[in-house]
Structure formats: structure tokens, C-alpha cells
Amino acid sequence: MVPLAAVCAIGLAIGCQLLVDSKGLSDQKCPVDQKPCVNLKGCVHISDPATGCGNESCAPCEGPANTVARCSEGRCEVARCISPFDNCDALPDCETDLDHNPEHCGGCNQRDCAVIAPVANGYPGCSGGTCTIGGCMPGFDDCDRDRDVTEGCEDNLLTSDRHCGACNQACESGATCTQGTCLPITNATDPS
């Protein structure tokens, strides 16, 4: 085996490149405000979250879900939330989907759909930051599918002759909807 120094001495005529590990690249070999990253084959700025800010590692900053990182005083921290997420509690995270959370529909603590848009025979939902019908109670449905919270789940599937047991399942002439089933109408007159 030929020693590295000998290889480089021989290679001076054709050029020689020495590779050093991250411990070999000390801070004085990188410009001020930079650090060595062997996997990137050079020095990187300590204010770049893609290379871990001032951390010894060159791995990207990892923060809570739905966040964008930044560097502050050499440390990784949350810069902002990725839309449509926001931080609606006291913790440094972006836990709330403002497009789909009925308690924070369209904004933190602004729109609680259960308060501003109660749903008759159902419960509220949030779609695209707007209060809507989240679902219907058993035995009810929104058969026109307009998701209008002012109408709510307006169709009673247990008694509606037009929507008996399910939407658009009408009872035939001479029948009525009873407990979600179309039954023949009986003559209530007494023959005696």
C-alpha cells in the first residue's frame, strides 16, 4: 500500500485533491458564519435551515408537522405555518387545519361552526374555510345535497314518502313511509 503523502507527491504533476472528514474541516477553515458539511463537500451558511442552521449536523431542520423552519441565533425554529394550517393553541406548532376544522373554520378562534351555523338534525363541518353540514343524525339526511346549514338535514328518512329509508327512494302510490319502510295505506273504516 502506497502512503497518501507519496500518492499526492506523485500526483502533484497531474493534480491532487485531499478529502478530509468533517472533524478535519475546523471552523477556521470555513468562512465566518459557515460550517463544514462533508456530505455537501464544502462549507454552508449557519443561517440555512436546509443544512440545520448552527447545529453540528448538516441534516435539515425538522419541526412540527405543517411548518416551515428558519434559523434564529443558530437554532432551528418554526418560521410559519403552511397554509391552510395555523397555530390555534399555546404550543409552538401548526396543528389546526383552517379549511376543515369546524371549531376554527377559516381562522383561529373566529368561527366555531357549532355556534355560528348550527345544523338542524345534524352536526357542523368546515369545507374550504366555510361552515357546512358535517353530517346528519341517524334517520335524517340532506337529500338535495346542497350542504346548506340553514336548511340542515331537512329530510326525515323514517317518515318522508319522497325519501323513505334513503334519499330519492319514494313510496309508490297507495303506500306511506313508516319507520323508513314503505307500507300500504290501510282503510281505517270499520265495516261493522
C-alpha atoms as one frame of an Amber mdcrd trajectory, in Angstrom:
protein
   0.000   0.000   0.000   1.376   3.388  -1.018   1.173   6.127   1.653  -1.189
   9.029   0.933   1.676  11.566   1.054   3.514   9.616  -1.641   0.397   9.474
  -3.825  -0.017  13.232  -3.513   3.677  13.871  -4.189   3.389  11.797  -7.349
   0.060  13.407  -8.161   1.357  16.995  -7.913   2.300  16.886 -11.566  -1.266
  15.913 -12.534  -3.075  17.453  -9.542  -4.010  16.023  -6.197  -7.124  16.525
  -4.138  -7.231  15.724  -0.463 -10.558  14.781   1.115 -10.951  15.382   4.798
 -13.695  14.366   7.180 -15.876  16.897   9.000 -13.581  16.787  12.040 -10.683
  17.713   9.748 -12.525  20.806   8.466 -12.472  23.000  11.506 -14.397  26.271
  11.836 -11.306  28.311  10.931 -11.199  26.560   7.535 -14.760  27.758   6.727
 -15.569  31.454   6.484 -17.183  33.165   9.475 -20.881  32.203   9.861 -20.331
  28.951   7.957 -19.761  25.350   8.956 -18.315  22.296   7.213 -20.670  19.773
   5.588 -18.760  16.832   4.184 -21.854  15.333   2.540 -22.206  18.614   0.582
 -18.419  18.742   0.004 -17.894  22.169   1.435 -18.953  24.903   3.796 -22.557
  26.046   4.291 -24.052  29.096   5.947 -25.229  28.567   9.536 -28.426  30.515
   8.811 -29.729  27.925   6.322 -32.456  25.630   7.745 -31.840  23.219   4.828
 -28.487  22.364   6.469 -29.517  22.515  10.124 -28.644  26.124  10.989 -25.825
  26.197  13.565 -26.286  22.559  14.613 -23.219  20.362  14.316 -25.152  18.097
  11.969 -25.883  19.165   8.399 -29.302  17.481   8.396 -32.221  19.806   7.579
 -34.169  21.366  10.431 -37.100  19.235  11.494 -40.050  20.938  13.094 -43.624
  20.047  13.876 -45.877  18.966  11.015 -47.217  21.656   8.672 -44.420  24.135
   9.429 -41.621  25.949   7.615 -38.362  26.258   9.572 -35.969  29.184   9.963
 -32.733  29.799  11.838 -32.630  32.052  14.884 -29.388  32.563  16.783 -28.037
  29.380  15.207 -31.036  27.238  16.220 -33.885  25.792  14.183 -37.338  27.173
  14.979 -40.787  27.444  13.404 -40.972  30.376  10.972 -44.567  29.984   9.882
 -47.351  27.543   9.228 -48.029  26.036   5.818 -51.459  27.190   4.596 -54.219
  26.303   5.471 -52.742  25.287   8.843 -52.343  27.648  11.796 -51.370  27.625
  15.472 -54.628  27.901  17.430 -53.268  26.793  20.805 -50.408  27.911  23.050
 -47.933  25.320  21.720 -45.355  26.188  19.004 -46.904  24.074  16.260 -49.369
  24.301  13.370 -51.982  21.775  14.415 -55.219  23.276  13.085 -56.483  22.870
   9.512 -58.474  26.087   8.994 -60.087  24.666   5.842 -61.623  21.648   7.602
 -61.787  22.197  11.382 -65.348  23.244  12.356 -64.100  24.785  15.620 -61.690
  27.124  13.771 -63.274  27.332  10.313 -61.403  29.950   8.292 -59.400  31.281
  11.271 -58.285  30.547  14.827 -60.979  31.279  17.404 -63.006  33.233  14.812
 -65.563  30.793  13.532 -66.910  27.942  15.607 -69.453  26.460  13.207 -71.452
  24.869  16.053 -72.090  28.391  17.380 -72.448  30.463  14.212 -74.042  27.821
  11.958 -75.855  25.122  13.943 -77.190  22.301  11.767 -80.772  21.102  12.322
 -80.787  17.286  12.729 -77.035  17.166  12.123 -73.640  18.463  13.103 -71.439
  21.172  11.590 -68.497  20.744   9.273 -65.987  23.021   7.585 -65.027  22.917
   3.916 -62.615  25.379   2.346 -62.865  27.599   5.432 -66.670  27.837   5.185
 -69.160  26.291   7.626 -71.177  23.485   6.068 -73.044  20.321   7.060 -70.571
  17.851   8.522 -73.055  15.016   8.773 -76.616  14.116   9.680 -78.093  12.433
  12.726 -79.379   8.862  12.234 -82.716   8.884  10.389 -82.086  12.264   8.695
 -80.292  13.355   5.522 -79.624  16.337   3.265 -81.216  14.783   0.173 -80.879
  17.874  -2.032 -77.113  17.704  -1.277 -76.797  21.494  -1.089 -74.942  21.281
   2.274 -76.845  24.437   3.293 -76.527  24.824   7.058 -79.668  26.985   7.183
 -81.728  24.015   5.915 -79.716  21.407   7.766 -80.555  17.735   7.391 -84.114
  18.520   6.374 -85.279  15.090   5.219 -86.655  12.609   7.782 -85.895   9.190
   6.269 -88.272   7.479   8.696 -91.417   9.369   7.628 -90.808  11.059   4.232
 -92.764   9.473   1.375 -90.229  11.007  -1.087 -87.147   9.783   0.812 -88.222
   6.638   2.665 -85.234   4.907   4.263 -82.820   6.661   1.861 -82.678   9.766
  -0.304 -84.772   9.625  -3.501 -86.380   6.331  -2.539 -90.057   7.301  -2.936
 -93.009   5.224  -1.825 -95.391   4.152  -4.585 -98.939   5.453  -4.748-101.064
   3.876  -2.030 -98.109   3.489   0.362 -96.668   5.627   3.126 -93.278   5.721
   4.866 -93.307   4.193   8.334 -90.022   3.797  10.223 -88.114   4.034   6.921
 -90.184   1.406   5.109 -92.942   1.946   2.533 -96.116   0.229   3.787 -99.548
   0.055   2.165-102.069   2.575   3.415-104.898   0.739   5.176-108.514   1.878
   5.269-109.321   2.859   8.816-113.093   2.491   8.419-114.890  -0.199  10.432
-117.037  -2.467   8.203-119.459  -3.408  11.024
